[in-house]
Amino acid sequence: MSTLPPNQSIEGPAITSIKAKIEQKFPAATHIAIFNDSHKHMGHEGVALSLNKSESHIRIELVAGEFEGMKLPMRHRMIYKLISEEMEQYHIHAVQLKIKTPQEAVK
């Protein structure tokens, strides 16, 4: 169990569900990291009006061979489609994506 405040923890229901989906979709990924950046946005209007203040802003870093030959917008659409249920269910306000192929990650 994390000792971090809920708006910094990566053990909440939204992030846990998103991580499971990403790990299932990209089993050969060389890097998967999910961060809860909600605490950085606590004074912003989007968070103040949000139903979810503890997992409102999420950052995903993912390196996977499945992105070879795909332009960045297509990669982003793939991830947004994958996590769309969590975004709606948990009222996630923003998701920042850093999506790379293994070759791009080495550069």
Protein Blocks (a to p, Z undefined) as FASTA:
>chain_A
ZZbdfklcckbfklmmmmmmmmmmmmmbcbdcdddfklmmmmpmklmmpmblklmbccdd
dddfklgoiafklmmmmmmmmmmmmmmmnopabdcdddddfklmmZZ
